[in-house]
Amino acid sequence: MPLANATLAQLDQVILGKAEQVRLSLACLLAGGHLLLEDVPGVGKTTLAQAIAASLGLHFSRMQFTSDLLPADLLGVSIYEPAQREFRFHEGPIFTQLLLADEINRATPKTQSALLEAMEEGQVSEGGTSRALPSPFFVIATQNPASQLGTFALPESQLDRFLMTVSLGYPDPRAERELLLAGGRRDAARQLSAVLTPKALLAAQQAAAAVHVSGALADYVLALVTASRLHPDVQTGLSPRAALGLLSAARAWAWLAGRQHALPEDVRAVFGSVAAHRLLGRSSGAASPAVAAQLLATVAIP
């Protein structure tokens, strides 16, 4: 727990004025999930990913997703080696512990789908052979929801692989002034020292997963997901996968707070980030973020 607090404190020094978003991001990784950062350019999405990788001691790779990016560019490719008279597999950028998929919605659906097996199974298949990815393995993807030209919307199956969606937003005036005087935070993120090791992170994940969830809290989660399926503005509500993810995220949030049992306030703290990108409205696209707030307001707290 002291190491987790030290990690949060270090991240807060780089990502100014965004303590809640930083905490949500760390809770996502502690729950073993993948993170989607949705926001306009220039608010610190890449810096956050770099700072998390440095603070957790994770090997970091960044891949810029573009319309001409091929699955082999991401996963790797087998090349014939005449000297050995055999094909040798050359690993792609995905063979890392933390992959930043920058502007993921600019890649074609074929390339986007190449991430699916890796995100779900922790492995990639090429040439009939499955190859395990390093452990731990996380994907932090970014996209600008306001940009439509030259983009390909993520399908529901892809969105469901992300445990959380987080939006950083613009900094408040005080934080932005400090940012201006410091000349940015990108270099500071790269120079951070590791607070945790990958082995310690795996142990922290196990500890978070062991946080107790009572029957009453499970009923609260069930009530929330059921209400999402019955909401008049929602075409596709939360799936059982989303319910399990919500409990995992709540456990991680409780563990970061120093508790060995989860409370309704933990579920409420992570609900918007877990649910927003999974709630599909009756019109095209995701349901309004207000829907998640309505669900929290209408479902009784145990």
N, C-alpha and C positions, 0 to 999 in steps of 0.2 A: 504493500500500500504506500509506504513512503516513496518508493521509486515511481509509482504512478503519479503521485502528487508532484514529484520533481519533474516528471515528463510534462505534465500540464503546465507547470510554472515556466518551463523552458519554452514551450510552444507559445505561451501567452506573450513572451518577450519578443517574438518574431511576428506573430499575427496579432496586431494591436487592436484592442477593443472588441475582440470577437471570442470571448471566453466560452460562451455557450456553444458556438459552432465548433470550436476546437474540442470541447468536451464531447460533443456528439460524434465528431470524427473519430476520436480515440475510442469511444464506446463501441462504435461500429467495428473497428478492427479487433477490439477485445472480444467481441461477440463472434469473431471469425467471419465477418461479412465484408462485402465489397461496397465501395462508396462512390456515389455519383455527385459531383459538384456542378451545380447549375447556376450560372451567373454570367453577367456581361464581362468582357475582357478587362484585364487590368486591376482586378480587386484582390488578387492574391491566391488564386486557386493553385497555380503551379508552386508557388512559394510554400503553401501549406503542405502539399504533398512532399516536397523536398525536406521540409522541416520534420515531418513525421518520420520519414525514412531515416534521417540522420539521428533523431532522438531515440529511435528504437533499434538502431544498429543494423538496419536492413539494407541489403543490396538493392540499389535503385536503378531503374531504367525508364526512360521517357520515349514514347513513340508518338510522333505527330501523325494523326489520322487524316488522310486526304482521299480524294475520290479515286486516285490511281494506286492506292496502297493495296497490295495483294495479300491474301492469307499467308503465303509463304514468306512475305516480308516480315510478318509478325511471328509466325510459328517456327520458321526455319525451313531448310530444304536439304534433300539428299543430293550430293554431287559425286559423280564417278571419279575415283582416284586411280589413274592408270597404274601407278607404281604398286599399289596394293591389289589392283584388279577387283575392286569392290566399291560399292557406294558408301560414302561417309556422310553422316547427318551433321549439318552445321546448325547449331542452335540459333534461334531468333531472339529478339529482345524480350519475348515473353518468359524466357528462362531466367527469372529474377525473383526476388522476394516481394518487391513492391513495384508494380508496373503503373506508370502514369500514362493512360490512354487519352492524350490531349485532343480535344475537339472530336470526340468519338462519333458524333453525328455527321461528320463530313466524309466518313468512309462509307463504301457501298454496303448494302445488307449482307453480301457474301463475306466481306471481311469482318463486319460486325459479328456475324454468326460464328466466326472462327474463335471468338472469345468464349463462346457458350460452354463448351466442354471444359476448358481450362478453369473457368469461374466456378463451375459446378463440381467438377471431379478432381481438380488439381492435377490434370494431366492433359497432354495433347496427343493426337493420333496423326501419324504421317507414314505413308507407305505401308499401311497395315500393322504398324508397330505403335504401341502406346508408350509414351515417355512421361515419367513423373516430373512434375515441377518442384522447385525447391520448397521447403517448408520452414516457416510459414509462407503463404503466397496470398497477396492482396492485389486487387485492381482498384485504383482510384481513377475514375474517368471524369472528364470535364466536357461540358457543352454549354453553348450560349443559346438559351431558349428563345431569345429575341431574333436570332438570325435564321432565316428560312431559305435564302438563296444558296444553292449548292449543297444542301444538307439532306440527310436521309433520316427520318424520324426512327428512333429505336423502337422495335416491335415489342409487344407485351412480354414475350418470352425473355427478351434481353433485359427489359426493365425489371422484371421479377427477380433477376439474378443479383440486383443491387439491394443490399439490406436497407440502406438509407440514401436519401437525397438531402443535401445540405446546400443552402445558399448563403454566401458570405455577406453580400450586400456592401454598400459603400461604408467606409469608416465614418465614425462620428467626427465632428470638427477637431476635437482635442487629439484624437488618435491620428487623424490625417495631418495635423500640424506637426506632430512628433515624427511622422513618417517623412514629411518634407524636409525637416531639419536633419534627419538621419540619412537622407539620400536613398531611401528604399531599404528593403529587408531581404532581397534575394541573396546577396552575398552572406548575410548573417545566417540564413537558413542552411547554406552549404557548409558553413564552418561550425555548426553545432556539434557538440560531442555527444556520444551515445550514452543515454541514461540507462537504457535496458539493452540486453543482448537478445538475439532471436530466441535463444533457449529460455531466457527469463520471460519473454513475451508469451511463449507457448505455455509456460507454467501459469502466467497470469490469466490466460484464456481458460485454462482448466479451473482455476479458482473462481472466475466469474461464472462459468457454467454450473458450478456447484452451489451458487446462491439459491436459497430456498424460495420456492413459489408455493403459496398456500392455495387450497382449493377455491377460496373466495376470490383470490386474484385471478386464477385461471378462468373463473366464471365471468369476471369483469372483462377480460380480454375476449372471451367468447361473445359477450354482449356487444362489445364494440364492433367486432367483425360481422356479427349478424345484422346490426343496425346499418353497417355500410352497404350490405347487400339489399336492404330494403329502402334505402334513401331514394327519394324520387328523382334526384338529379344525377344519380349514379347508375351507369349501365352495367359495369363490372365491379363488384365489390371486392373485399379482401379475401384472398384464398387461404386455405389451411397453411400453406407455406408462409404467407404473410403473418398469420397468427403465431406460428412458431418463431418467426424472426422477431416479432414484437416482444415475445417473452425473453428471447435471448438478449435483445438490446436492453430491455428493462433490467435483466440480471446484471449486465455489464455496467449500467448506470448506477445501480445500487452498490455494486462492488467499488466503483470509483468514489462513492460517498462513504465508504468504510463500513457498509452493512453486509451481513450474511443472509439477509432476507429482503426480498423485493416488496415494495409497497405500491399502492395505486399511483402515488406521485411519480414513481419511476416510469410506469407505463405511460402516464400523461406527458412526461418530459420528452419521451422519444417517439410518441405516437405520430406526430406530424411528419417527422423525417422518414419514418417507416412506411406510412400510409399514403402520403401525397402522390407519389409517382405511380402507385398501383391503382388508385381510384380513377377509373375511366368514366368520363361524363357521357351523357346521352348525346350531346353534340360531339364533334370530333375533338380528339385530344384529351388530356388529363382533366379531371374534375378540378374545380376551383379549390385553392387551399382553404377557403372558408368552409368547405364541406367537412374537412377533418376537425376544424374548430367546432362546428355544429355537433358533430358526433360526440366530442368530449363534453360539450355543454348539455346534451340531452340524455346521455347514458348515465344512469345513477352510479355513484361511487360507493363501493362496499365499505 
